Amino acid sequence: MPERFLLQILRNLVSHGILESTRGVEGGYSLGRSPKDISLLDLIEAVGGPVVSTLPIHDGLPAELKLKLERTFSGVAEHTRRELRAVTLAHLVLVEDDCDADGDGQQS
């Protein structure tokens, strides 16, 4: 991955409050919020922009069908946003041994 591309991603993550940047010899990047407060949606939108329905709908379609398609894909985009918002960094880094058999995060 080119360094310039990586630096742009890091800048986007900083500007969205996901990372904090520290300058200097001991500098670097750290999380700007708790892992439980950073969702996959936050990460995706910080790097790639909003998750929206951008399906091009052909102009030759009847208005009723066009509207139905727009509503359907808008619903799909909103469902995707909800699912991505529900998964946090804390969920992703949770070690299986830290959970009981029920997966509720409580140690046995």
SELO-718893 format. One record per atom (N, C-alpha, C): residue number from 0; residue in one letter; atom name; y, x, z. Coordinates in pm, whole numbers. Atoms other than C-alpha are relative to their C-alpha. Layout:
N
 num residu atome      v      u      w
 NUM      A    CA      Y      X      Z
...
//
This chain:
108
 num residu atome      v      u      w
   0      M     N   -116     85      0
   0      M    CA      0      0      0
   0      M     C    124     91      0
   1      P     N   -120    -83      5
   1      P    CA    335    151    -97
   1      P     C     83    -13    128
   2      E     N    -77     -3   -124
   2      E    CA    551    251    200
   2      E     C    117    -98     -4
   3      R     N   -116     91     11
   3      R    CA    851     52     72
   3      R     C    -42   -145     21
   4      F     N     51    136    -17
   4      F    CA    640   -266     58
   4      F     C    -33    -27    146
   5      L     N     35     13   -141
   5      L    CA    507   -210    410
   5      L     C    127    -12     85
   6      L     N   -125      7    -76
   6      L    CA    860   -148    543
   6      L     C     69   -136    -17
   7      Q     N    -59    134     23
   7      Q    CA    979   -476    385
   7      Q     C    -73   -105     82
   8      I     N     78     93    -83
   8      I    CA    696   -664    557
   8      I     C     39     15    146
   9      L     N    -39    -24   -139
   9      L    CA    783   -502    890
   9      L     C    140    -54     28
  10      R     N   -135     54    -18
  10      R    CA   1153   -590    843
  10      R     C     -2   -152     10
  11      N     N     11    147     -5
  11      N    CA   1059   -953    773
  11      N     C    -56    -46    134
  12      L     N     60     37   -128
  12      L    CA    842   -965   1085
  12      L     C    100     20    115
  13      V     N   -104    -22   -101
  13      V    CA   1129   -819   1292
  13      V     C    105   -111     -8
  14      S     N   -106    100     15
  14      S    CA   1383  -1063   1148
  14      S     C    -46   -140     44
  15      H     N     55    128    -47
  15      H    CA   1153  -1355   1239
  15      H     C    -38      4    148
  16      G     N     27    -10   -143
  16      G    CA   1117  -1229   1597
  16      G     C   -145     23     37
  17      I     N    142    -23    -26
  17      I    CA    748  -1152   1561
  17      I     C    -22    142     51
  18      L     N      5   -139    -45
  18      L    CA    795   -777   1601
  18      L     C    137     42     52
  19      E     N   -123    -67    -42
  19      E    CA   1054   -564   1778
  19      E     C    -11    144    -48
  20      S     N     -5   -136     50
  20      S    CA   1160   -232   1637
  20      S     C     77     88     99
  21      T     N    -65    -97    -88
  21      T    CA   1246     70   1852
  21      T     C     19    128    -78
  22      R     N    -30   -123     72
  22      R    CA   1418    370   1698
  22      R     C    -28    122     86
  23      G     N     11   -126    -72
  23      G    CA   1372    732   1790
  23      G     C   -139     60     -4
  24      V     N    125    -76     -1
  24      V    CA   1096    982   1853
  24      V     C   -114    -82     58
  25      E     N    101     84    -63
  25      E    CA    910    742   2079
  25      E     C      2   -142    -57
  26      G     N    -18    132     58
  26      G    CA   1000    448   1854
  26      G     C   -123    -52    -71
  27      G     N    108     65     74
  27      G    CA    783    212   1659
  27      G     C     19   -150      4
  28      Y     N     -3    145      2
  28      Y    CA    697   -156   1648
  28      Y     C    -89    -54    110
  29      S     N     80     71    -99
  29      S    CA    571   -390   1917
  29      S     C     20   -149    -20
  30      L     N    -14    145     12
  30      L    CA    518   -764   1944
  30      L     C    129    -44     67
  31      G     N   -124     54    -54
  31      G    CA    840   -953   2000
  31      G     C    -23   -121     88
  32      R     N     37    116    -83
  32      R    CA    661  -1245   2165
  32      R     C   -144     19     44
  33      S     N    138     -2    -46
  33      S    CA    339  -1306   2348
  33      S     C    -92    -40   -115
  34      P     N     94     38    106
  34      P    CA     31  -1326   2119
  34      P     C    -30   -150     -3
  35      K     N     27    145     -2
  35      K    CA    -18  -1688   2233
  35      K     C    115    -79    -61
  36      D     N   -116     66     57
  36      D    CA    328  -1768   2094
  36      D     C     25     37   -147
  37      I     N    -12    -38    142
  37      I    CA    271  -1622   1745
  37      I     C   -116    -63    -75
  38      S     N    104     69     76
  38      S    CA     82  -1847   1506
  38      S     C    -21     65   -136
  39      L     N     23    -46    137
  39      L    CA    -74  -1770   1171
  39      L     C    109    -52    -92
  40      L     N   -108     55     81
  40      L    CA    191  -1999   1024
  40      L     C    124     88     12
  41      D     N   -115    -89    -19
  41      D    CA    463  -1777   1178
  41      D     C    -15    125    -86
  42      L     N     23   -124     75
  42      L    CA    307  -1468   1021
  42      L     C      9    -22   -151
  43      I     N      2     28    144
  43      I    CA    247  -1621    678
  43      I     C    140    -30    -51
  44      E     N   -133     36     47
  44      E    CA    594  -1771    654
  44      E     C     99    116     12
  45      A     N    -88   -116    -13
  45      A    CA    761  -1451    777
  45      A     C    -17     95   -119
  46      V     N     29    -94    109
  46      V    CA    593  -1250    502
  46      V     C     14    -64   -137
  47      G     N      6     60    133
  47      G    CA    553  -1498    218
  47      G     C     89   -120    -24
  48      G     N    -84    119     17
  48      G    CA    800  -1780    278
  48      G     C    -72   -126     45
  49      P     N     54    126    -51
  49      P    CA    744  -2144    369
  49      P     C   -126    -45    -73
  50      V     N    120     60     57
  50      V    CA    408  -2310    316
  50      V     C     39   -141    -43
  51      V     N    -40    130     55
  51      V    CA    501  -2599     88
  51      V     C    -84    -32   -122
  52      S     N     68     42    121
  52      S    CA    355  -2797   -195
  52      S     C     86     39   -120
  53      T     N    -77    -44    116
  53      T    CA    468  -2623   -512
  53      T     C    -78    -22   -130
  54      L     N     78     29    120
  54      L    CA    222  -2769   -758
  54      L     C     91    -58   -108
  55      P     N    -83     56    107
  55      P    CA    400  -2819  -1090
  55      P     C    -63   -131    -51
  56      I     N     50    129     47
  56      I    CA    368  -3182  -1195
  56      I     C     59    -26   -137
  57      H     N    -38     16    140
  57      H    CA    378  -3247  -1567
  57      H     C     97   -116    -19
  58      D     N   -103    101     22
  58      D    CA    684  -3441  -1685
  58      D     C    -53   -121    -78
  59      G     N     51    109     81
  59      G    CA    471  -3655  -1917
  59      G     C    -80   -103     78
  60      L     N     78     94    -80
  60      L    CA    294  -3832  -1631
  60      L     C     83   -124     34
  61      P     N    -72    120    -44
  61      P    CA    382  -4189  -1540
  61      P     C     59     22    140
  62      A     N    -71    -20   -127
  62      A    CA    626  -4208  -1246
  62      A     C    -86    -31    120
  63      E     N     85     41   -113
  63      E    CA    376  -4385  -1021
  63      E     C   -104    107     32
  64      L     N    100   -105    -19
  64      L    CA    109  -4118  -1072
  64      L     C     66    128     52
  65      K     N    -74   -119    -42
  65      K    CA    365  -3840  -1032
  65      K     C     31     -9    151
  66      L     N    -33     21   -141
  66      L    CA    477  -3985   -697
  66      L     C   -125     11     87
  67      K     N    126     -7    -75
  67      K    CA    116  -4024   -582
  67      K     C    -46    145     14
  68      L     N     37   -142     -6
  68      L    CA     42  -3659   -668
  68      L     C     91     77     95
  69      E     N    -96    -68    -88
  69      E    CA    358  -3539   -492
  69      E     C    -31    -30    146
  70      R     N     32     38   -138
  70      R    CA    268  -3733   -176
  70      R     C   -131     63     45
  71      T     N    131    -58    -35
  71      T    CA    -92  -3611   -183
  71      T     C     13    148     30
  72      F     N    -13   -145    -21
  72      F    CA     -1  -3244   -220
  72      F     C     95     34    114
  73      S     N    -86    -20   -116
  73      S    CA    276  -3275     34
  73      S     C    -82    -17    128
  74      G     N     89     20   -114
  74      G    CA     15  -3410    278
  74      G     C    -93    118     21
  75      V     N     87   -117     -9
  75      V    CA   -216  -3120    199
  75      V     C     77    119     59
  76      A     N    -82   -110    -51
  76      A    CA     65  -2871    263
  76      A     C     28    -19    149
  77      E     N    -28     26   -142
  77      E    CA    152  -3039    596
  77      E     C   -125     20     84
  78      H     N    126    -22    -72
  78      H    CA   -214  -3039    702
  78      H     C    -26    150     16
  79      T     N     18   -145     -3
  79      T    CA   -235  -2670    615
  79      T     C     94     62    104
  80      R     N    -97    -51    -98
  80      R    CA     81  -2601    819
  80      R     C    -48    -27    143
  81      R     N     49     34   -135
  81      R    CA    -66  -2783   1122
  81      R     C   -116     90     41
  82      E     N    118    -83    -30
  82      E    CA   -393  -2590   1100
  82      E     C     41    145     27
  83      L     N    -46   -138    -19
  83      L    CA   -216  -2254   1065
  83      L     C     81     14    129
  84      R     N    -79     -2   -123
  84      R    CA     21  -2341   1351
  84      R     C    -92      0    123
  85      A     N     92     13   -114
  85      A    CA   -280  -2413   1576
  85      A     C    -72    131     34
  86      V     N     70   -127    -24
  86      V    CA   -426  -2060   1541
  86      V     C    103    107     34
  87      T     N    -94   -103    -44
  87      T    CA   -245  -1789   1737
  87      T     C    -65    137     -3
  88      L     N     54   -136    -10
  88      L    CA   -282  -1414   1758
  88      L     C    -94     11    119
  89      A     N     88     -3   -118
  89      A    CA   -432  -1469   2103
  89      A     C   -139    -51    -35
  90      H     N    130     51     44
  90      H    CA   -708  -1676   1941
  90      H     C    -77    105    -79
  91      L     N     65    -95     90
  91      L    CA   -778  -1402   1690
  91      L     C    -48    125     72
  92      V     N     40   -122    -69
  92      V    CA   -801  -1117   1940
  92      V     C    -89    -26    120
  93      L     N     87     36   -111
  93      L    CA  -1007  -1306   2197
  93      L     C   -139     55    -26
  94      V     N    132    -61     12
  94      V    CA  -1327  -1111   2250
  94      V     C   -104   -102     44
  95      E     N    104     99    -30
  95      E    CA  -1642  -1324   2249
  95      E     C    -52     12    142
  96      D     N     50    -19   -135
  96      D    CA  -1756  -1172   2579
  96      D     C     94    -58    104
  97      D     N    -97     57    -93
  97      D    CA  -1440  -1312   2739
  97      D     C    -15   -150     14
  98      C     N     18    145     -1
  98      C    CA  -1558  -1668   2672
  98      C     C   -136    -35     56
  99      D     N    132     47    -39
  99      D    CA  -1835  -1871   2822
  99      D     C    -67    -64   -121
 100      A     N     76     58    111
 100      A    CA  -2094  -2047   2609
 100      A     C     72   -117    -63
 101      D     N    -73    115     55
 101      D    CA  -1862  -2347   2567
 101      D     C    119     43    -86
 102      G     N   -110    -48     81
 102      G    CA  -1597  -2127   2406
 102      G     C    136    -43     51
 103      D     N   -129     46    -51
 103      D    CA  -1324  -2254   2638
 103      D     C     85    109     62
 104      G     N    -78   -113    -48
 104      G    CA  -1206  -1907   2737
 104      G     C    -23     32    146
 105      Q     N     29    -25   -141
 105      Q    CA  -1337  -1929   3093
 105      Q     C   -119     93     12
 106      Q     N    111    -94    -18
 106      Q    CA  -1551  -1640   3206
 106      Q     C   -109    -64     82
 107      S     N    116     55    -70
 107      S    CA  -1899  -1718   3329
 107      S     C    -16     63    135
//
